[in-house]
Amino acid sequence: MNPTMMKTFNSLVFLIIFLFPFFVYGEEFSISTKNNLILELRPGQKVTAGFMDITVSENVNIIKIESKLIGNIEAHSMIMDGEIMKMRKIKPELKKNIEYKFQPGGDHLMFYNVSEKLKKGDNINLLFTFELKNQKRLSKSIQFKVK
Ligand SMILES: [Cu+2]
């Protein structure tokens, strides 16, 4: 390589190394939510449910939900098997620009080992981890109200 080519080559390497991360994080992933709520703990209970309407700008799966005040958070589906209500752990598949509802009687959020510090009227942030179709993961904090 002659010096001019070398210079060009170095510039290219520089561009690729420094611009690539922006390209990766530049993915336009946005979330909008409403009706985010967690049901207040009943006396003596440690388990409760929560609901939310969520719309995302990419096809993603919710693979993890975390909070310091809650031991374990799962997404569940619910179906009636005759008289019996059955819940199953799911990794919700959210479709681009289509509202996904966590709602009573359907898919919902389930909270185990909930801290008694969590009182009616409190706001709490849950950290959601999403997996995009290209396997990339993104975490976003979403606020819920205890009702
Ligand atoms: Cu459940």
Residues whose N, C-alpha, C, O or C-beta is under 5 A from the ligand:
A	BS01	CU	H76 M87 M110
